[in-house]
Amino acid sequence: MNVGIGLPIGDPATLITWAQRADAGPFSTLGLLDRMVYDNPEPLVALAVLAGATSRIRVQTEVLLAPLRDTALLAKQAATLDRMAGGRLVLGLGVGGRDDDHQVTGTDIRTRGRRLDEQMAVMRRLWSGEPYGDGIGPIGPAPARPGGPEVLFGGFKPAAIERVARWGDGFLAAAAPSWAGGLFDTARRFWQEYGRDGEPRIVAQVNVALGSEDVVREARANMHAYYTFTGMSDRMVAGMLTTPAEIRDAVAAFADLGADEVVLYCYGLDPDQVDRLADVL
């Protein structure tokens, strides 16, 4: 079972410290959230810096809100980062549910799913070196991995999970073990229906805070603020894991469900959590 670190978004200046500690430890991936109308770092820019400050750990958007972005530019940015990071980019993609994020980018929230499908068709073509179309040539550079970086899709509804089989390489599940199993099964079922070889890579996510009462209190406050728009922030914060035993149990539960990786998402800013979490594993 691989275990990654989901980076806090409250202070971008601390993220190099987080990344280098994780790179030196047992962790497999650095994950970073995406929003537009929020005080968070832009993930592709931030992960490019972190990729340059590390040597082995993967850098993963979790999830990048692709419909907010220009398709050709996103394809070029992702290919550039993947190439320069030696194939360490994992592109986790989603559609976004905040109307204000779509308003400021001039995109239509009502058609965000259809737009993502259209974007994937274009990006897969560009990453394979084919022309953009209509007399317009290819857009480079070629990514490190033929056909583009690894693509994971997040979501809960069947239409979102179906994209895993249609366009992707795996599934990002931000759900507790108690109901993640059904989502995993749905992703695998679509994978088989589309005739894909093997199985989709399954990446689970769980929110954690490990440290003093101040660390836990800060993490809960930051997570509550981030998810206020859902109307379910209290319930989500209540699910945060704050003890070594809870974290070990969650990792074991996801392993039993067949997950390939668990990303431990941190909202508290104390980078010593990286070392504490390493001791848990």
BAFI-3210 file (N, C-alpha, C; in Angstrom, 3 decimals, decimal comma, padded with zeros to 6 digits):
// residues 281
n [1|2|3|4|5|6|7|8|9|10|11|12|13|14|15|16|17|18|19|20|21|22|23|24|25|26|27|28|29|30|31|32|33|34|35|36|37|38|39|40|41|42|43|44|45|46|47|48|49|50|51|52|53|54|55|56|57|58|59|60|61|62|63|64|65|66|67|68|69|70|71|72|73|74|75|76|77|78|79|80|81|82|83|84|85|86|87|88|89|90|91|92|93|94|95|96|97|98|99|100|101|102|103|104|105|106|107|108|109|110|111|112|113|114|115|116|117|118|119|120|121|122|123|124|125|126|127|128|129|130|131|132|133|134|135|136|137|138|139|140|141|142|143|144|145|146|147|148|149|150|151|152|153|154|155|156|157|158|159|160|161|162|163|164|165|166|167|168|169|170|171|172|173|174|175|176|177|178|179|180|181|182|183|184|185|186|187|188|189|190|191|192|193|194|195|196|197|198|199|200|201|202|203|204|205|206|207|208|209|210|211|212|213|214|215|216|217|218|219|220|221|222|223|224|225|226|227|228|229|230|231|232|233|234|235|236|237|238|239|240|241|242|243|244|245|246|247|248|249|250|251|252|253|254|255|256|257|258|259|260|261|262|263|264|265|266|267|268|269|270|271|272|273|274|275|276|277|278|279|280|281]
n.u [000,849|000,758|001,393|000,475|001,002|-001,243|-001,058|-001,135|-002,949|-002,734|-000,397|001,666|004,448|005,544|005,514|007,656|009,266|007,531|007,388|010,052|010,603|008,720|009,648|012,012|011,112|008,837|006,870|004,716|003,522|002,788|000,007|-002,239|-004,779|-007,326|-008,733|-010,394|-011,588|-010,421|-008,123|-005,638|-002,748|-002,036|-002,275|-000,678|001,454|002,526|003,157|005,069|007,214|007,655|008,271|010,747|012,164|012,388|013,189|012,196|009,515|006,060|004,053|000,870|-002,225|-005,257|-008,307|-007,524|-009,360|-010,388|-012,299|-012,258|-010,132|-008,185|-008,059|-005,954|-003,763|-003,685|-003,065|-000,484|000,856|000,646|002,032|004,558|005,302|005,231|007,242|009,534|009,656|010,390|008,417|006,870|004,428|001,052|-002,092|-004,794|-008,168|-011,184|-014,560|-015,528|-017,599|-018,330|-020,032|-018,931|-016,252|-016,533|-017,764|-015,762|-013,986|-015,372|-016,754|-019,286|-021,100|-023,115|-022,513|-020,196|-019,346|-019,638|-017,846|-015,400|-015,159|-014,853|-012,468|-010,683|-010,612|-009,273|-006,841|-005,712|-005,208|-003,353|-001,255|-000,382|000,992|-000,350|-001,789|-003,399|-005,630|-007,740|-005,869|-003,942|-000,936|000,840|001,051|003,592|005,536|006,416|005,041|006,615|005,671|004,417|001,550|000,642|000,523|-000,230|-003,665|-006,151|-009,509|-011,766|-014,787|-018,299|-020,718|-022,176|-021,725|-019,431|-017,594|-017,524|-015,852|-013,327|-012,896|-013,332|-011,532|-009,367|-006,807|-007,182|-008,940|-009,902|-010,836|-012,548|-013,681|-014,965|-013,865|-016,161|-018,061|-016,635|-016,060|-018,186|-017,956|-015,429|-016,030|-017,833|-016,159|-014,445|-016,270|-017,153|-014,695|-014,306|-016,524|-015,809|-013,834|-011,184|-007,781|-006,437|-006,791|-008,329|-006,264|-006,616|-007,046|-007,313|-008,510|-007,999|-008,739|-006,530|-004,991|-002,248|-000,822|-000,282|-002,941|-003,336|-002,477|-004,395|-006,721|-006,295|-006,219|-008,819|-010,283|-009,340|-010,121|-012,882|-013,458|-012,749|-014,648|-017,089|-018,931|-020,282|-022,230|-022,011|-019,876|-019,401|-019,968|-018,059|-015,651|-015,831|-015,145|-012,397|-009,257|-007,360|-005,594|-002,847|-003,789|-006,332|-005,574|-003,918|-005,840|-007,590|-005,937|-005,449|-008,073|-008,679|-006,790|-007,794|-010,025|-008,915|-007,579|-004,943|-003,401|-003,270|-003,953|-002,978|-004,545|-003,694|-004,588|-003,676|-000,876|001,627|004,707|005,981|004,214|004,618|006,753|005,615|003,500|004,924|006,024|003,797|003,256]
n.v [-001,198|002,072|005,286|008,623|012,193|014,750|018,077|021,002|024,070|026,600|028,187|028,818|029,203|027,376|024,929|023,736|022,795|020,845|019,152|018,277|016,914|014,851|013,613|012,558|010,605|007,825|008,280|008,300|010,162|013,612|015,515|018,071|020,431|022,167|025,271|028,228|030,746|031,308|031,324|029,866|028,109|028,049|024,930|023,629|025,378|025,464|022,735|022,358|023,810|022,272|019,794|020,386|020,695|018,235|014,691|012,116|011,646|011,497|014,066|015,389|016,526|017,206|017,610|018,830|021,419|021,056|022,099|024,839|025,827|026,759|024,510|023,694|025,062|023,926|021,275|021,665|022,737|020,600|018,570|019,725|019,943|017,218|016,194|017,618|016,832|014,255|012,340|012,244|013,435|013,207|013,557|014,482|014,936|016,913|018,289|020,463|022,218|024,758|027,699|030,278|029,875|029,147|031,405|033,432|032,512|032,481|030,240|027,721|026,380|024,548|022,949|021,649|018,978|017,880|019,566|018,753|016,154|016,788|018,207|016,181|014,551|016,210|016,707|014,141|013,588|015,622|015,054|012,736|013,590|014,369|016,597|019,681|020,324|021,396|022,559|023,342|022,704|020,175|020,433|020,844|020,338|016,821|014,658|012,952|010,398|008,265|009,279|010,855|012,215|010,212|009,950|010,604|010,437|012,215|011,959|011,297|010,559|008,265|009,094|010,647|008,775|006,997|008,244|007,473|004,972|005,666|007,702|007,732|006,628|005,865|006,108|008,617|008,724|010,424|009,487|007,903|004,713|003,222|003,686|003,834|001,493|000,765|002,751|002,130|-000,359|000,430|001,914|-000,139|-001,774|-000,198|-000,072|-002,687|-002,893|-001,170|-002,592|-002,391|-003,206|-005,013|-003,381|-000,341|002,137|002,728|005,348|006,436|008,920|010,536|012,651|014,136|015,014|015,378|015,766|018,344|019,774|022,317|022,026|020,243|021,720|023,937|022,634|021,618|024,016|025,165|023,253|023,333|025,928|025,673|023,900|025,079|025,922|023,647|023,092|020,994|021,019|020,698|017,980|016,819|017,701|016,409|013,876|013,853|012,336|011,896|010,507|008,147|005,468|005,637|006,463|004,368|002,315|003,245|003,225|000,474|-000,432|000,636|-000,736|-003,324|-003,021|-002,948|-000,706|001,095|003,127|005,468|008,775|010,962|013,624|016,844|019,634|021,270|023,436|022,712|021,422|019,328|017,314|015,595|013,955|012,787|011,376|009,631|008,001|006,637|004,833]
n.w [000,000|-001,032|000,379|000,418|000,852|001,421|000,754|002,869|002,284|003,274|003,539|001,135|001,127|002,875|001,661|000,287|002,348|003,453|001,206|000,760|003,118|002,926|000,612|001,497|003,132|003,688|001,807|-001,095|-002,805|-003,447|-002,892|-004,065|-003,595|-005,594|-006,289|-007,479|-006,641|-003,962|-001,186|-002,043|-003,347|-006,872|-008,368|-010,463|-010,874|-008,264|-007,843|-009,806|-008,778|-006,471|-007,573|-008,649|-006,328|-005,237|-005,622|-006,159|-005,430|-006,401|-007,947|-007,569|-008,773|-007,065|-006,741|-010,003|-011,440|-014,337|-016,297|-015,826|-017,181|-020,098|-022,766|-024,594|-023,506|-020,940|-021,612|-022,631|-020,371|-018,541|-019,916|-020,067|-017,337|-016,632|-018,285|-017,437|-014,817|-014,986|-015,518|-013,239|-012,737|-011,750|-012,931|-011,439|-012,020|-012,002|-012,054|-010,582|-008,285|-007,499|-008,067|-008,164|-008,875|-011,548|-012,581|-012,496|-014,365|-016,670|-017,519|-018,010|-015,484|-015,772|-017,920|-017,359|-017,096|-019,687|-020,982|-019,819|-020,861|-023,580|-023,410|-022,613|-024,869|-026,670|-025,272|-024,962|-027,629|-028,285|-026,496|-027,629|-029,776|-032,042|-034,547|-033,610|-035,102|-037,900|-039,671|-037,887|-036,280|-034,258|-030,640|-028,496|-025,432|-025,889|-023,480|-020,672|-020,354|-022,804|-024,590|-022,575|-019,168|-016,233|-015,606|-013,308|-012,160|-010,112|-008,191|-007,505|-008,625|-011,024|-013,730|-013,506|-012,525|-014,606|-016,419|-015,674|-016,874|-019,536|-020,251|-018,497|-016,118|-013,567|-010,371|-008,094|-004,795|-002,526|000,010|002,944|004,281|004,827|002,854|000,549|-000,788|-002,510|-004,461|-005,497|-006,626|-008,613|-010,306|-011,168|-012,462|-014,645|-015,943|-016,816|-018,516|-020,564|-021,705|-020,883|-020,191|-017,386|-014,226|-012,920|-011,370|-007,953|-005,810|-002,602|-000,282|002,810|005,538|007,820|010,975|012,949|015,954|018,408|020,463|019,423|016,770|015,779|016,213|014,523|012,046|011,851|011,786|009,399|007,502|007,852|006,964|004,284|003,263|003,733|001,808|001,050|002,871|004,554|006,227|008,993|009,456|007,787|008,904|011,325|010,629|010,438|011,022|013,919|015,512|015,865|015,837|014,604|012,044|011,146|011,139|009,135|006,847|006,704|006,294|003,760|002,299|002,512|000,923|-001,518|-002,462|-004,074|-003,147|-000,453|000,304|002,724|003,854|004,831|006,782|008,734|009,396|010,377|009,589|010,854|011,029|008,907|009,668|011,936|010,804|009,211|011,161|011,952|009,959]
ca.u [000,000|001,453|000,768|000,898|000,711|-001,983|-000,420|-002,008|-002,978|-002,800|000,827|002,473|005,883|006,000|005,302|008,933|009,654|006,688|007,725|011,365|010,494|008,000|010,523|013,024|010,462|008,247|005,653|004,742|002,882|002,370|-001,248|-002,579|-006,139|-007,499|-009,887|-010,067|-011,957|-010,021|-006,737|-004,829|-001,821|-002,407|-001,579|000,355|002,621|003,100|003,749|006,287|008,261|007,924|008,961|012,139|012,794|012,401|013,862|011,559|008,104|005,143|003,292|-000,470|-003,343|-006,240|-008,265|-007,473|-010,673|-010,026|-013,186|-011,958|-008,893|-008,082|-007,688|-004,636|-002,762|-003,589|-002,320|000,929|001,387|000,780|003,103|005,828|005,613|005,519|008,543|010,615|009,704|010,769|007,261|006,333|003,133|-000,228|-003,078|-006,123|-009,070|-012,593|-015,325|-015,766|-018,999|-018,541|-020,452|-018,049|-015,070|-016,883|-018,064|-014,564|-013,273|-016,239|-017,197|-020,667|-021,124|-024,118|-021,972|-018,811|-019,027|-019,451|-016,608|-014,262|-015,035|-014,284|-011,067|-009,887|-010,409|-008,240|-005,551|-005,144|-004,686|-002,152|-000,183|000,112|001,752|-001,171|-002,111|-004,580|-006,734|-008,089|-004,658|-003,054|-000,046|000,941|001,451|004,515|006,440|005,893|005,174|007,562|004,962|003,704|000,112|000,306|000,703|-001,296|-004,850|-007,136|-010,710|-012,491|-016,224|-019,151|-021,826|-021,763|-021,193|-018,060|-016,747|-017,378|-014,702|-012,127|-012,742|-013,358|-010,410|-008,349|-005,980|-007,566|-010,033|-009,633|-012,025|-012,551|-014,787|-014,577|-013,903|-017,493|-018,830|-015,744|-016,039|-019,143|-017,385|-014,370|-016,671|-018,385|-015,036|-013,981|-017,299|-017,041|-013,426|-014,558|-017,482|-015,109|-012,849|-009,828|-006,928|-006,068|-007,764|-007,971|-005,563|-007,543|-006,381|-008,227|-008,092|-008,560|-008,274|-005,840|-004,217|-001,529|000,032|-000,849|-004,308|-003,314|-002,389|-005,696|-007,698|-006,037|-006,612|-010,283|-010,760|-009,023|-010,975|-014,249|-013,552|-012,651|-015,851|-018,308|-019,870|-021,044|-023,277|-021,769|-018,518|-019,322|-019,902|-016,797|-014,591|-015,966|-014,503|-010,942|-008,573|-006,415|-004,738|-002,161|-004,618|-007,355|-004,943|-003,540|-007,055|-008,110|-005,052|-005,714|-009,403|-008,600|-006,042|-008,728|-010,939|-008,172|-006,981|-003,512|-002,724|-004,066|-003,339|-003,332|-004,682|-003,422|-005,049|-002,836|000,317|002,861|005,348|006,397|003,248|005,176|007,531|004,698|002,764|005,869|006,158|002,569|003,195]
ca.v [000,000|003,353|006,341|009,961|013,342|015,863|019,273|022,097|025,164|027,884|028,987|028,222|029,295|026,227|023,665|023,101|022,029|019,654|018,268|017,671|015,920|013,697|012,979|011,812|009,593|006,666|008,672|008,058|011,206|014,898|015,937|019,468|020,810|023,248|026,178|029,505|031,836|030,891|031,677|028,653|028,213|027,381|023,655|023,285|026,215|025,012|021,406|022,495|024,198|021,144|018,765|020,798|020,633|016,834|013,851|010,831|011,576|011,976|015,284|015,029|017,442|016,363|017,443|020,030|021,690|021,247|022,958|026,253|026,158|026,604|023,119|023,553|025,516|022,916|020,147|022,056|022,862|019,275|017,856|020,342|019,533|015,788|015,983|018,164|016,092|012,871|011,452|012,136|014,101|012,505|014,609|014,204|015,918|016,948|019,324|021,635|022,465|026,110|028,598|031,442|029,477|029,178|032,785|034,241|032,003|032,579|028,914|027,427|025,267|023,575|022,074|021,359|017,587|017,740|020,252|017,924|015,091|017,386|018,526|014,957|014,107|017,067|016,540|012,847|013,716|016,456|014,335|011,688|014,227|014,632|018,017|020,201|020,202|022,548|023,169|023,732|021,586|019,629|021,303|020,133|019,209|015,488|014,295|011,868|009,137|008,301|009,435|011,820|011,805|009,414|010,755|010,055|011,263|012,186|012,175|010,372|010,115|007,311|009,753|011,060|007,596|006,384|008,859|006,693|003,955|006,240|008,580|007,814|005,518|005,476|006,771|009,299|008,565|011,188|008,899|007,042|003,289|002,643|003,740|003,903|000,227|000,809|003,594|001,346|-001,375|001,097|002,214|-001,391|-002,267|000,565|-000,461|-003,935|-002,655|-000,511|-003,511|-001,978|-004,253|-004,855|-002,697|001,060|002,421|003,298|006,203|006,926|010,140|010,672|013,886|013,822|016,020|014,625|016,652|018,949|020,278|023,483|021,536|019,668|022,810|024,694|021,814|021,582|025,333|025,350|022,371|023,853|027,090|025,241|023,180|025,764|026,043|022,408|022,963|019,777|021,111|020,134|016,524|016,449|017,921|015,368|012,666|013,977|011,375|012,679|009,645|007,116|004,269|005,910|006,539|003,000|001,556|003,689|002,702|-000,963|-000,623|000,886|-001,852|-004,447|-002,741|-003,051|000,556|001,039|004,218|006,353|010,086|011,533|015,044|017,677|021,026|022,012|023,913|022,252|020,399|018,172|016,240|014,643|012,991|012,036|010,433|008,581|007,082|005,848|003,812]
ca.w [000,000|-001,068|001,178|000,024|001,717|000,846|001,309|003,307|001,297|003,954|003,438|000,067|001,385|003,668|000,960|-000,043|003,536|003,465|000,091|000,936|004,190|002,396|-000,371|002,243|003,940|003,008|001,099|-002,534|-003,603|-002,889|-003,494|-003,838|-003,974|-006,564|-006,309|-008,087|-005,736|-002,624|-000,878|-002,176|-004,471|-008,122|-008,170|-011,425|-010,573|-007,002|-007,980|-010,594|-007,824|-005,581|-008,345|-008,755|-005,008|-004,819|-006,609|-006,473|-005,067|-007,426|-007,662|-008,022|-008,567|-006,364|-008,183|-010,824|-012,035|-015,743|-017,088|-015,609|-017,871|-021,542|-022,988|-025,211|-022,545|-019,888|-022,169|-022,725|-019,019|-017,948|-020,603|-019,669|-015,970|-016,636|-018,927|-016,620|-013,562|-015,246|-015,496|-011,872|-012,598|-011,819|-013,160|-010,936|-012,631|-011,639|-012,751|-009,742|-007,969|-007,003|-009,136|-008,277|-009,649|-012,969|-012,972|-012,741|-015,531|-017,838|-017,958|-017,635|-014,545|-016,196|-018,972|-016,979|-017,377|-021,133|-021,343|-019,437|-021,849|-024,787|-023,116|-022,591|-026,249|-027,252|-024,590|-025,325|-028,992|-028,260|-025,798|-028,527|-030,844|-033,219|-034,738|-032,919|-036,054|-038,733|-040,193|-036,788|-036,016|-032,906|-029,526|-027,614|-025,651|-025,612|-022,067|-020,404|-020,570|-024,090|-024,456|-021,540|-017,782|-015,638|-015,336|-012,382|-012,052|-008,866|-008,314|-006,774|-009,459|-012,060|-014,933|-013,214|-012,371|-015,927|-017,104|-015,351|-017,913|-020,877|-020,549|-017,457|-015,667|-012,227|-009,657|-006,831|-003,965|-001,273|000,754|004,049|003,918|004,995|001,605|-000,610|-001,508|-003,614|-005,511|-006,130|-007,457|-009,790|-011,206|-011,766|-013,377|-015,893|-016,567|-017,534|-019,599|-021,658|-022,246|-020,537|-019,629|-015,995|-013,375|-012,682|-010,111|-006,990|-004,829|-001,582|000,419|004,148|006,169|009,072|011,700|013,970|016,734|019,607|020,346|018,537|015,394|015,423|016,168|013,300|010,900|011,781|011,371|007,985|006,706|007,951|006,083|002,888|002,851|004,154|000,692|000,866|003,873|005,332|006,749|010,341|009,342|007,173|009,894|012,347|010,124|010,419|011,881|014,717|016,337|015,072|015,675|013,593|010,729|010,778|010,833|007,842|005,809|006,610|005,713|002,325|001,721|002,422|-000,186|-002,767|-002,902|-004,359|-002,443|000,390|000,498|004,019|003,561|006,000|006,743|009,669|008,694|011,011|008,743|011,650|010,812|007,955|010,447|012,807|009,975|008,806|012,289|012,049|008,905]
c.u [000,884|000,676|001,356|000,521|-000,076|-001,548|-001,434|-001,899|-002,844|-001,583|001,743|003,969|006,421|006,039|006,598|009,418|008,854|007,160|009,050|011,361|009,779|008,857|011,584|012,428|009,820|007,095|005,822|004,341|002,694|001,103|-001,560|-003,957|-006,152|-008,810|-009,452|-010,345|-011,696|-008,553|-005,884|-003,866|-002,363|-001,607|-000,496|001,622|003,314|003,793|004,991|007,462|008,648|008,615|010,446|012,900|012,892|013,011|013,080|010,040|007,232|004,451|001,932|-001,476|-004,526|-007,419|-008,151|-008,825|-010,473|-010,966|-012,949|-010,820|-009,011|-007,472|-006,280|-003,531|-002,584|-002,801|-000,827|001,571|001,632|001,922|004,469|006,239|005,977|006,906|009,686|010,752|010,038|009,621|006,605|004,982|001,995|-001,300|-004,443|-007,068|-010,490|-013,256|-015,545|-017,233|-019,309|-018,890|-019,495|-016,763|-015,348|-017,179|-016,804|-013,760|-014,132|-016,678|-018,582|-020,697|-022,092|-023,583|-020,557|-018,416|-018,775|-018,150|-015,387|-014,074|-014,408|-012,808|-010,188|-009,627|-009,284|-006,885|-004,924|-004,537|-003,381|-000,984|000,392|000,870|000,964|-001,449|-003,343|-005,816|-006,958|-006,857|-003,683|-002,248|-000,051|001,369|002,326|004,651|005,754|006,055|006,160|006,927|004,218|002,193|-000,323|000,534|-000,454|-002,449|-005,790|-008,334|-011,337|-013,968|-016,989|-020,278|-021,323|-021,161|-019,757|-017,133|-016,546|-016,186|-013,406|-011,867|-012,633|-012,068|-009,193|-007,566|-006,395|-008,580|-009,527|-010,905|-011,857|-013,735|-014,235|-014,636|-015,298|-018,339|-017,955|-015,786|-016,991|-018,645|-016,274|-014,983|-017,259|-017,294|-014,547|-014,995|-017,249|-015,775|-013,611|-015,493|-016,827|-013,988|-011,414|-009,059|-006,628|-007,189|-007,363|-007,173|-006,526|-006,758|-007,428|-007,644|-008,765|-007,938|-007,720|-005,243|-003,554|-000,557|-000,681|-002,298|-004,375|-003,264|-003,745|-006,744|-007,529|-006,498|-008,126|-010,850|-010,513|-009,905|-012,417|-014,435|-013,562|-013,964|-017,154|-019,358|-020,734|-022,249|-023,110|-020,417|-018,380|-019,174|-018,575|-015,635|-014,639|-015,299|-012,990|-010,318|-007,433|-005,541|-004,027|-003,026|-005,682|-006,758|-004,525|-004,765|-007,616|-007,261|-005,304|-007,057|-009,391|-007,807|-006,955|-009,709|-010,239|-007,620|-005,483|-002,725|-003,739|-003,291|-003,883|-003,350|-004,611|-003,944|-004,313|-001,494|001,634|003,521|005,875|005,401|003,771|005,932|006,636|003,940|003,671|006,037|004,955|002,609|004,082]
c.v [001,247|004,383|007,683|010,994|014,368|017,145|020,305|023,270|026,541|028,768|028,360|028,225|028,103|024,931|022,986|022,271|020,740|018,657|017,561|016,650|014,667|012,915|012,132|010,653|008,502|007,005|008,586|009,262|012,469|015,331|017,377|019,774|021,932|023,973|027,452|030,638|031,389|031,248|030,405|028,828|027,513|026,079|023,334|024,104|025,709|023,658|021,421|022,885|022,999|020,001|019,094|020,705|019,213|015,978|012,608|010,830|012,116|013,251|015,132|016,137|016,638|017,188|018,816|020,211|022,071|022,166|024,448|026,744|025,986|025,240|022,970|023,978|024,498|021,706|020,456|022,144|021,484|018,497|018,408|019,884|018,055|015,510|016,443|017,454|014,619|011,890|011,308|012,816|013,094|013,588|014,118|015,304|015,780|018,144|020,580|021,923|023,848|027,048|029,770|031,108|029,556|030,604|033,554|033,744|032,017|031,239|028,629|026,202|024,180|022,590|021,590|019,899|017,345|018,408|019,400|016,768|015,615|017,708|017,273|014,439|014,903|016,789|015,194|012,896|014,512|015,745|013,199|012,257|014,529|016,126|018,418|020,081|021,470|023,303|023,635|022,520|021,109|020,695|020,486|020,839|017,875|015,191|013,149|010,515|009,215|008,361|010,339|011,311|010,927|010,333|009,976|010,989|011,091|012,426|011,100|009,806|009,175|007,971|010,196|009,854|006,893|006,965|008,114|005,681|004,554|006,974|008,371|006,546|005,048|006,412|007,367|009,282|009,316|010,737|008,001|005,583|002,692|002,716|003,879|002,624|000,198|001,650|002,848|000,321|-000,775|001,413|000,955|-001,946|-001,527|000,164|-001,733|-003,719|-001,986|-001,386|-003,122|-003,143|-003,969|-004,231|-001,232|001,179|003,166|004,062|006,761|008,165|010,182|011,907|013,586|015,084|015,293|015,555|017,159|019,365|021,476|023,056|021,012|020,766|023,631|023,921|021,781|022,917|025,550|024,483|022,857|025,030|026,667|024,635|023,845|025,778|024,799|022,315|021,737|019,811|020,522|018,616|016,072|016,607|016,844|014,066|012,738|013,016|012,075|011,833|008,637|005,886|004,473|005,894|005,155|002,185|001,937|003,161|001,208|-001,238|-000,395|-000,224|-003,062|-004,279|-002,777|-001,746|000,368|002,068|004,946|007,652|010,663|013,043|015,875|019,098|021,890|022,316|023,376|021,151|019,211|017,025|015,195|013,547|012,143|010,988|009,310|007,549|006,178|004,656|002,598]
c.w [000,000|-000,253|000,758|001,062|000,913|001,529|001,775|002,346|001,933|003,799|002,384|000,353|002,168|002,875|000,529|001,135|003,630|002,407|000,304|002,060|003,693|001,409|000,311|003,030|003,110|002,079|-000,414|-003,366|-002,775|-003,618|-003,155|-004,412|-005,011|-006,308|-007,018|-007,113|-004,304|-002,441|-000,855|-003,341|-005,707|-008,197|-009,184|-011,197|-009,313|-007,154|-008,868|-009,703|-006,955|-006,308|-008,479|-007,449|-004,471|-005,921|-007,015|-006,318|-006,199|-006,975|-008,338|-007,757|-008,066|-005,862|-008,843|-011,509|-013,502|-016,503|-016,889|-016,501|-019,385|-021,853|-023,545|-024,248|-021,424|-020,381|-022,218|-021,338|-018,400|-018,597|-020,209|-018,278|-015,915|-017,204|-018,022|-015,280|-013,776|-015,135|-014,136|-011,693|-012,686|-011,878|-012,687|-011,387|-012,087|-012,285|-011,913|-009,532|-007,450|-008,146|-009,290|-009,033|-011,151|-013,440|-013,334|-013,934|-016,793|-018,384|-017,377|-016,737|-014,998|-017,229|-018,635|-017,260|-018,851|-021,584|-020,979|-020,421|-023,142|-024,589|-023,171|-024,001|-026,901|-026,607|-024,915|-026,727|-029,006|-027,585|-026,639|-029,713|-032,094|-033,353|-033,935|-033,809|-036,837|-039,196|-039,147|-036,368|-034,579|-031,891|-028,593|-026,275|-025,433|-024,128|-021,886|-020,673|-021,896|-023,883|-023,338|-020,137|-017,307|-015,249|-014,416|-012,357|-010,677|-009,111|-007,572|-007,634|-010,559|-013,300|-014,729|-013,147|-013,714|-016,689|-016,823|-016,457|-019,309|-021,215|-019,650|-017,206|-014,270|-011,622|-008,352|-005,992|-002,649|-000,435|001,846|003,624|003,970|003,731|000,364|-001,440|-002,688|-004,771|-006,254|-007,090|-008,734|-010,806|-011,895|-012,768|-014,710|-016,656|-017,393|-018,715|-020,798|-022,244|-021,966|-019,917|-018,160|-015,175|-013,235|-011,398|-009,192|-005,936|-003,874|-000,909|001,782|004,799|007,555|009,681|012,855|014,681|017,968|019,380|019,415|017,071|014,925|015,290|014,886|012,068|010,745|011,311|009,877|007,086|006,714|006,999|004,615|002,399|003,285|003,053|000,526|001,786|004,754|006,031|008,140|010,286|008,759|008,151|010,967|011,916|010,053|011,424|012,612|015,642|015,445|014,826|014,604|012,193|010,262|010,372|009,460|006,696|005,604|005,953|004,214|001,624|001,536|001,262|-001,543|-003,296|-003,123|-003,558|-001,579|000,550|001,802|003,877|004,833|005,781|007,768|009,034|009,247|010,177|009,523|011,538|009,833|008,713|011,343|011,999|009,485|009,916|012,451|011,109|009,220]
res [m|n|v|g|i|g|l|p|i|g|d|p|a|t|l|i|t|w|a|q|r|a|d|a|g|p|f|s|t|l|g|l|l|d|r|m|v|y|d|n|p|e|p|l|v|a|l|a|v|l|a|g|a|t|s|r|i|r|v|q|t|e|v|l|l|a|p|l|r|d|t|a|l|l|a|k|q|a|a|t|l|d|r|m|a|g|g|r|l|v|l|g|l|g|v|g|g|r|d|d|d|h|q|v|t|g|t|d|i|r|t|r|g|r|r|l|d|e|q|m|a|v|m|r|r|l|w|s|g|e|p|y|g|d|g|i|g|p|i|g|p|a|p|a|r|p|g|g|p|e|v|l|f|g|g|f|k|p|a|a|i|e|r|v|a|r|w|g|d|g|f|l|a|a|a|a|p|s|w|a|g|g|l|f|d|t|a|r|r|f|w|q|e|y|g|r|d|g|e|p|r|i|v|a|q|v|n|v|a|l|g|s|e|d|v|v|r|e|a|r|a|n|m|h|a|y|y|t|f|t|g|m|s|d|r|m|v|a|g|m|l|t|t|p|a|e|i|r|d|a|v|a|a|f|a|d|l|g|a|d|e|v|v|l|y|c|y|g|l|d|p|d|q|v|d|r|l|a|d|v|l]
***
